Amino acid sequence: MKKLEEVLQDWEAVIGLEIHAELTTLNTKMFCGCKLEFGADPNTHTCPICLGLPGALPVPNKAAIESIVLAGLATNCDIEKHSMFYRKNYMYPDMAKNFQTTQGPVAFCMRGHLDLEVDGAGAKERIDLDGLKPGESQGNVTATEDGYVAHVGITRIHMEEDAGKMVHIGGDEGRIAGATHSLVDYNRAGTPLIELVTEPDLRTPEEARLFMQKLRQIYLAIGISDCSMEEGSMRCDGNVSLRRRGSKGLGVKTELKNMNSFKNLHDGLAYEICRQAQVLEEGGQIYQETRHWDPSAKRTIVMRVKETADDYRLFPEADLAPYDLTDEWIDGVRAKLPELPDQKAARYQENFGLSAYDARHLVEHRATSNFFERGMELAGDKASKLAKPLANLAINDITARMNADESFNLAECPLTPARAIELVELIATDVISSKQGKEVFAAVIDEDKDPSAIVDERGMKQVSDTSAIEAVVDAVIAANPDEVARYKEGNTKLIGFFVGQCMKEMRGQGNPKVINQLLAKKLNA
């Protein structure tokens, strides 16, 4: 099977997402008073309503409707004043009622959008933008200095109730593949769930990953869900089809069901794009079907032939009256909107002089953003000087530590914002080098000590005295006449050799900046 970059030379992927998020910050379910609690003993939070027993009548959760309107406002949606619920019929073990209460074609939130900033290696997946200069647009994409911005439409965000949970016994990592039997836990049945459906505006697996990541940031910011992908409170279905580059028609799509991590979403879509290309190039046919991504085997597996809208036999839910939201009520919800990630990134650029890249990546995690904010408060009048190094520490070192160790909790670790400010100031004032800074960073976390104490204990303070360094530089130049001659003949890369020799003579404590300056001055004389 061809690699993704090869496939995308000839084929264009058309991707749409359906992203489900449970409203886990609420106390009770969507249509009954059962408690929302992850990890409770199976089937202990159920009642006649969420089990769909005869004669049980639903009562809507007002707080849940406020949450979905909040989500719509945060994603640039129009809020529909008039909408209603329907019954979506299908028979599956996790649906005790054999129907799901959901919204129809008109949802609470319609016609929204998000803009995705794609840069770095991820931007290279999009191969149709060659020659596009920064500021120029093509379709829904505008080129930037280091990538592009993709404008992704949102069809709607609708409200529904979640199904129960299937527990597969005997399969690898609890998956249905290879399971000997399955059990059902109905605690989750009836949990308030919102589903965001995008327009088919995404073209690469990286764009899909970034969209889901950005939506998660927004939901966390407005406080409607914990968005725990491991616990299933946020998951994604990815729809993908292929068409030959240059064509406008749509191919037959397949759906990847219940992707529960950014990596799985990216890798599953990438595999499916390559699989579809191989089938089509061999003269085969793509079927509209739901597929399962197996991360262990790194392949997709057919689950079932995809139903159409007619198969669900949607009809109005007679037990629930239509909704009429007033302008006053919508404005009241709007007033509760906090600062959103894009707004926060813009503030970091304006107040602290950060680049768009740094600001954007800083707000990817609430932990690093909160850490940076507290650090800037402590920096006081030094904030403008220390903003860039503190942002670099958060984006690079802290994020790397978080990714490498899932148990690492920034809010509770020994590296407090005060210690981080102390560390970056030691580097900024040339007390230690940036390389030594990484050593001190690790030591602060491992030994729970202040950066200055670690520097003193290990004798790490840099020598920045010009006269002391100049004597070493002169000695190194005198001891290496052949290298000096080669440097003067044009081999300027030898500057690294001379710096290394000087650092060796000074046991790693010489200020590299001063050493470089003196060497350049003397070698170019």
C-alpha positions in Angstrom: 0.0 0.0 0.0 1.3 3.5 -0.9 2.3 6.0 1.7 0.0 9.0 2.4 2.3 11.5 0.7 2.3 9.4 -2.5 -1.5 8.9 -2.5 -2.2 12.7 -2.0 -0.2 13.4 -5.2 -3.0 11.9 -7.3 -6.0 11.9 -4.9 -7.7 14.5 -2.8 -9.3 13.5 0.4 -12.7 15.0 1.5 -13.1 14.7 5.2 -15.9 15.6 7.6 -16.1 15.1 11.3 -18.8 14.3 13.8 -17.5 15.1 17.2 -19.4 14.0 20.3 -18.9 15.5 23.8 -20.6 14.5 27.0 -21.6 17.4 29.2 -19.8 15.9 32.1 -19.8 19.1 34.2 -23.5 18.7 34.8 -24.9 16.9 37.7 -27.7 14.9 36.2 -28.7 13.2 32.9 -30.5 14.8 30.0 -34.1 13.8 30.6 -34.1 12.4 34.2 -32.6 13.0 37.6 -30.0 10.1 37.6 -26.6 11.1 38.7 -23.7 11.6 36.2 -20.7 9.7 37.6 -17.9 8.1 35.6 -16.6 4.8 37.0 -19.6 4.0 39.2 -20.6 0.4 39.6 -22.4 -0.8 36.4 -26.1 -0.1 36.2 -26.3 1.8 39.5 -27.4 5.1 38.0 -30.5 4.2 36.0 -34.2 4.8 36.3 -37.4 4.1 34.3 -36.8 7.2 32.1 -33.3 6.5 30.9 -34.1 2.8 30.5 -37.1 3.7 28.4 -39.7 1.7 30.5 -43.3 2.1 29.4 -45.1 5.2 30.8 -41.9 7.0 31.8 -41.9 10.6 30.6 -38.7 12.7 30.0 -38.1 16.1 31.5 -35.4 18.2 29.7 -32.3 19.5 31.6 -32.2 23.3 31.2 -28.5 23.5 32.1 -27.7 21.1 29.3 -29.5 23.4 26.8 -27.6 26.4 28.1 -24.3 24.4 27.6 -25.0 23.6 24.0 -25.9 27.3 23.3 -22.7 28.3 24.9 -20.8 25.8 22.6 -22.6 27.3 19.6 -21.7 30.9 20.5 -18.1 29.9 21.1 -17.9 28.3 17.6 -19.5 31.2 15.7 -22.8 29.4 15.2 -26.2 31.0 14.7 -28.5 30.1 17.6 -31.9 28.8 16.3 -34.7 30.1 18.4 -37.1 27.3 17.4 -36.1 23.6 17.4 -37.4 20.3 18.6 -36.4 16.7 19.5 -37.0 13.6 17.4 -36.8 9.9 18.0 -33.9 8.2 16.1 -34.8 4.5 15.8 -32.3 1.7 15.7 -31.9 -1.5 17.6 -28.6 -2.0 19.3 -27.8 -3.5 22.8 -26.5 -0.2 24.2 -29.9 1.5 23.5 -32.3 0.2 26.1 -35.2 2.1 24.5 -34.3 1.1 20.9 -34.4 4.7 20.0 -32.3 7.8 20.8 -33.8 11.2 21.6 -32.0 13.6 19.4 -32.5 16.8 17.4 -33.5 16.7 13.7 -32.4 18.9 10.8 -32.8 22.1 12.7 -30.6 22.1 15.9 -30.0 24.6 18.6 -26.7 25.7 16.8 -26.4 26.1 13.1 -24.0 27.4 10.5 -20.8 28.0 12.4 -17.1 27.8 11.7 -13.6 27.6 13.1 -10.3 28.7 11.5 -7.4 26.3 11.8 -3.8 27.5 11.8 -1.7 24.7 10.2 2.1 25.0 10.2 5.2 22.9 10.5 5.3 19.3 9.3 1.5 19.2 9.3 1.2 21.8 6.6 3.2 19.6 4.3 0.3 17.2 4.0 -1.6 19.8 2.0 0.2 19.6 -1.4 -2.1 21.8 -3.5 -0.9 25.1 -2.1 2.5 25.3 -3.8 3.2 28.8 -5.1 0.6 30.4 -2.9 2.1 33.5 -1.3 1.4 34.6 2.3 -2.0 36.4 2.4 -3.2 34.8 -0.9 -6.3 32.5 -0.7 -7.4 29.4 -2.6 -10.8 27.9 -1.8 -11.2 27.9 2.0 -7.4 28.3 2.6 -5.2 31.4 3.1 -1.4 31.0 3.0 0.7 32.3 6.0 4.5 32.6 6.5 4.9 29.2 8.0 1.8 27.3 6.7 -1.8 28.2 6.1 -5.2 29.0 7.7 -8.1 26.7 6.8 -11.7 28.0 7.2 -13.8 25.0 8.3 -17.6 25.2 8.3 -19.8 23.8 11.0 -23.1 22.4 9.8 -24.7 22.2 13.2 -24.3 21.3 16.9 -27.2 19.2 18.0 -28.3 17.8 21.4 -28.9 14.2 22.0 -28.6 11.6 24.8 -25.7 9.2 24.9 -26.1 5.4 24.7 -25.0 2.9 27.3 -21.5 1.4 27.2 -20.6 -2.0 25.7 -17.9 -3.8 27.7 -16.2 -6.4 25.5 -14.6 -9.3 27.3 -11.6 -11.1 25.9 -10.7 -8.7 23.2 -7.4 -6.8 23.0 -7.5 -3.7 25.2 -11.2 -4.2 25.7 -12.0 -3.9 22.0 -14.7 -5.9 20.2 -12.2 -7.6 17.9 -11.5 -11.0 19.4 -13.9 -10.6 22.3 -15.7 -13.8 23.5 -18.7 -11.9 24.9 -20.0 -8.5 25.7 -21.8 -6.8 28.6 -23.8 -3.6 28.8 -23.6 -0.9 31.4 -26.6 1.6 31.2 -25.1 4.2 33.6 -24.1 6.3 30.6 -27.5 6.0 28.9 -29.2 9.4 28.9 -26.1 11.4 29.5 -26.4 14.8 27.9 -24.4 14.7 24.7 -23.7 17.3 22.0 -22.6 16.4 18.5 -20.8 18.9 16.2 -21.0 18.1 12.5 -18.5 19.8 10.2 -18.9 20.6 6.5 -16.7 18.4 4.3 -14.0 21.1 4.3 -11.1 19.2 5.7 -8.5 17.8 3.3 -5.8 16.1 5.4 -5.6 14.0 8.5 -3.6 16.8 10.1 -6.4 19.3 9.6 -8.9 16.8 11.2 -6.6 16.3 14.2 -6.1 20.1 14.6 -9.9 20.7 14.4 -10.7 18.2 17.1 -7.8 19.5 19.2 -9.1 23.1 18.9 -12.6 22.2 19.7 -11.5 20.4 22.8 -9.6 23.6 23.9 -12.8 25.6 23.4 -15.0 23.2 25.3 -12.6 23.1 28.2 -12.4 26.9 28.2 -16.2 27.3 28.5 -16.4 24.5 31.1 -19.1 22.3 29.6 -17.1 19.0 29.6 -13.9 17.4 30.9 -13.3 16.2 27.3 -11.6 13.1 28.6 -10.9 11.1 25.5 -9.6 8.2 27.6 -12.9 8.0 29.5 -15.0 8.5 26.3 -16.5 11.8 27.2 -15.1 13.2 23.9 -14.9 11.0 20.7 -15.0 11.5 17.0 -16.4 9.8 13.9 -14.4 10.6 10.8 -16.0 10.5 7.3 -13.6 10.3 4.4 -13.9 9.8 0.6 -11.5 10.3 -2.3 -11.6 12.0 -5.6 -9.1 12.5 -8.3 -7.2 15.8 -8.0 -8.9 18.5 -10.1 -12.4 16.8 -10.0 -15.3 18.3 -8.1 -17.5 15.3 -7.5 -17.7 13.4 -4.3 -16.7 9.7 -3.9 -18.3 7.1 -1.7 -17.4 7.8 2.0 -16.6 5.5 4.8 -16.9 6.3 8.5 -14.3 5.6 11.1 -16.2 5.2 14.4 -15.4 6.4 17.9 -11.9 7.7 17.5 -10.7 8.5 21.1 -7.4 10.2 20.6 -5.9 12.8 18.3 -3.3 10.3 17.1 -5.9 7.6 16.4 -7.9 10.1 14.4 -4.9 11.1 12.3 -3.6 7.6 11.8 -7.0 6.1 11.1 -7.8 8.6 8.5 -4.4 8.3 6.9 -4.7 4.6 6.6 -8.2 4.8 5.2 -7.1 7.3 2.6 -4.4 4.9 1.5 -6.7 1.9 1.6 -9.3 3.6 -0.5 -6.7 4.7 -3.0 -5.5 1.2 -3.4 -9.0 -0.2 -3.9 -9.8 2.4 -6.5 -6.5 2.1 -8.4 -7.0 -1.7 -8.6 -10.5 -1.2 -10.1 -12.4 -2.0 -7.0 -15.4 -0.3 -5.4 -15.7 1.7 -2.1 -18.8 0.8 -0.1 -20.6 3.2 2.3 -19.8 1.4 5.6 -18.7 2.0 9.2 -15.2 0.9 10.0 -13.3 0.3 13.2 -9.7 1.5 13.6 -7.5 -1.0 15.3 -4.4 0.9 16.6 -2.5 -2.4 17.4 -2.9 -3.8 13.9 -2.8 -0.3 12.4 -5.7 -1.0 10.0 -9.4 -0.4 9.7 -12.0 -3.2 9.9 -15.5 -3.3 8.6 -18.1 -3.0 11.4 -21.4 -2.7 9.5 -22.9 -1.3 6.3 -23.8 2.3 7.0 -27.4 3.2 7.5 -29.0 6.1 5.7 -31.3 8.7 7.2 -34.4 6.8 6.1 -33.2 3.8 8.1 -33.5 5.7 11.4 -37.2 6.5 10.8 -36.9 9.9 12.5 -40.2 11.4 13.8 -41.0 14.1 16.3 -40.7 13.2 20.0 -44.3 13.5 21.2 -43.3 13.6 24.8 -41.2 16.8 24.5 -42.6 20.2 23.4 -40.7 22.3 20.8 -38.3 24.9 22.1 -38.6 28.6 21.7 -35.5 30.5 22.9 -35.8 34.2 23.5 -33.2 36.8 22.6 -33.0 37.8 26.2 -32.2 34.2 27.3 -29.6 33.8 24.5 -28.0 37.1 25.5 -27.8 35.9 29.1 -25.9 32.8 28.0 -23.6 34.9 25.8 -22.7 37.0 28.8 -21.2 33.9 30.4 -18.7 33.3 27.6 -15.1 33.4 29.1 -12.0 34.4 27.1 -11.6 31.8 24.4 -8.3 30.3 23.3 -8.0 32.4 20.1 -8.7 35.6 22.1 -6.2 34.6 24.7 -3.5 34.0 22.1 -4.2 37.4 20.6 -3.8 39.0 24.0 -0.5 37.3 24.5 0.7 38.7 21.2 -0.4 42.2 22.1 0.5 42.4 25.8 3.7 40.3 25.8 5.0 40.6 22.2 4.8 36.9 21.5 4.8 35.6 18.0 1.5 34.1 16.6 3.2 30.7 16.6 4.3 30.9 20.3 0.9 32.3 21.4 -1.1 29.7 19.6 1.0 26.8 20.9 1.0 28.2 24.4 -2.8 28.0 24.7 -3.0 24.5 23.4 -2.9 23.2 27.0 -4.7 25.0 29.8 -2.0 23.9 32.1 0.8 25.7 30.2 -1.4 28.7 29.6 -2.3 29.1 33.3 1.4 28.5 34.2 2.5 31.3 31.8 -0.1 33.7 33.1 1.0 33.2 36.7 4.6 33.6 35.7 3.9 36.9 33.9 2.1 38.2 37.1 5.2 37.4 39.2 7.6 38.9 36.6 6.2 42.3 37.2 8.1 45.0 35.3 10.3 42.3 33.8 7.4 40.6 32.0 8.1 41.9 28.6 11.7 40.8 28.8 11.0 37.3 30.2 7.8 36.5 28.2 9.5 34.9 25.3 11.9 32.7 27.3 9.1 31.6 29.7 6.9 30.8 26.7 9.7 28.8 25.2 10.1 26.9 28.5 6.4 26.1 28.6 6.0 25.2 24.9 9.2 23.1 24.6 10.5 21.7 27.9 7.3 21.6 30.0 5.1 20.2 27.1 7.8 17.6 26.3 7.8 16.5 30.0 4.0 16.3 30.0 3.9 14.2 26.8 6.6 11.9 28.0 5.1 11.3 31.4 1.3 11.0 31.6 1.4 11.2 35.4 3.2 14.6 35.3 1.0 17.3 36.9 2.3 20.8 36.2 0.1 22.4 38.8 1.5 20.1 41.6 5.1 19.7 40.4 8.2 21.4 42.1 8.6 23.7 39.1 6.4 26.5 40.3 5.8 29.7 38.1 8.1 31.5 40.6 10.9 29.0 40.0 10.4 29.1 36.3 10.8 32.9 36.2 13.9 32.5 38.3 15.3 30.0 35.9 14.6 32.0 32.7 16.1 35.1 34.3 19.3 33.2 35.1 19.5 32.3 31.4 18.5 35.8 30.2 21.2 37.5 32.3 23.9 35.0 31.2 24.4 33.5 34.7 24.0 30.1 33.0 23.8 29.0 29.4 20.6 27.8 27.7 22.2 24.3 27.7 22.8 24.5 31.4 19.2 25.7 31.8 17.9 22.4 30.6 20.0 20.6 33.3 18.7 23.0 35.9 15.1 22.5 34.7 15.3 18.8 35.2 17.0 19.2 38.5 14.3 21.5 39.9 11.7 18.9 39.1 13.7 15.9 40.3 15.2 17.5 43.5 12.5 20.1 44.4 15.1 22.9 44.8 15.3 26.5 43.7 17.2 27.1 40.4 19.8 29.4 42.0 20.5 26.8 44.7 21.1 24.2 42.1 23.4 26.5 40.1 25.4 27.3 43.3 25.7 23.6 44.4 26.9 22.5 41.0 29.2 25.5 40.3 27.4 26.3 37.1 27.7 30.0 37.0 29.1 31.2 33.7 32.3 33.2 33.4 31.4 36.4 31.5 34.4 38.5 32.4 35.8 39.6 29.0 39.4 39.7 30.1 39.4 36.2 31.5 37.7 34.8 28.4 40.0 36.7 26.1 43.1 35.1 27.6 41.6 31.7 26.9 40.6 32.7 23.3 44.1 33.9 22.6 45.6 30.7 23.9 43.3 28.5 21.8 44.0 30.5 18.7 47.8 30.3 19.3 47.6 26.5 19.9 45.8 25.8 16.6 47.5 27.6 13.7 46.5 25.1 11.1 42.8 25.6 11.9 43.2 29.3 12.0 44.6 29.2 8.5 41.8 27.1 7.2 39.3 29.4 8.8 40.8 32.5 7.1 40.7 30.6 3.8 36.9 30.5 4.1 36.1 27.4 6.2 34.1 29.5 8.7 32.3 26.4 10.1 35.5 25.9 12.2 34.2 28.6 14.6 32.4 25.7 16.3 35.7 23.9 16.8 37.3 27.0 18.5 34.2 27.5 20.7 34.4 23.9 21.8 38.1 24.2 22.7 37.5 27.4 24.7 34.6 25.8 26.6 36.8 22.8 27.3 39.5 25.0 28.7 37.0 26.8 30.9 35.3 23.5 32.0 32.0 24.4 30.4 31.6 27.6 32.4 32.6 30.2 29.8 29.8 32.4 28.4 29.3 31.1 24.8 28.0 34.5 23.6 31.2 36.3 24.7 33.4 33.5 23.4 31.8 33.7 20.0 32.1 37.4 19.9 35.8 37.4 20.8 36.6 34.6 18.4 34.8 36.3 15.5 36.6 39.5 16.2 40.1 38.0 16.5 39.8 35.4 13.7 38.4 38.0 11.2 41.0 40.6 12.1 
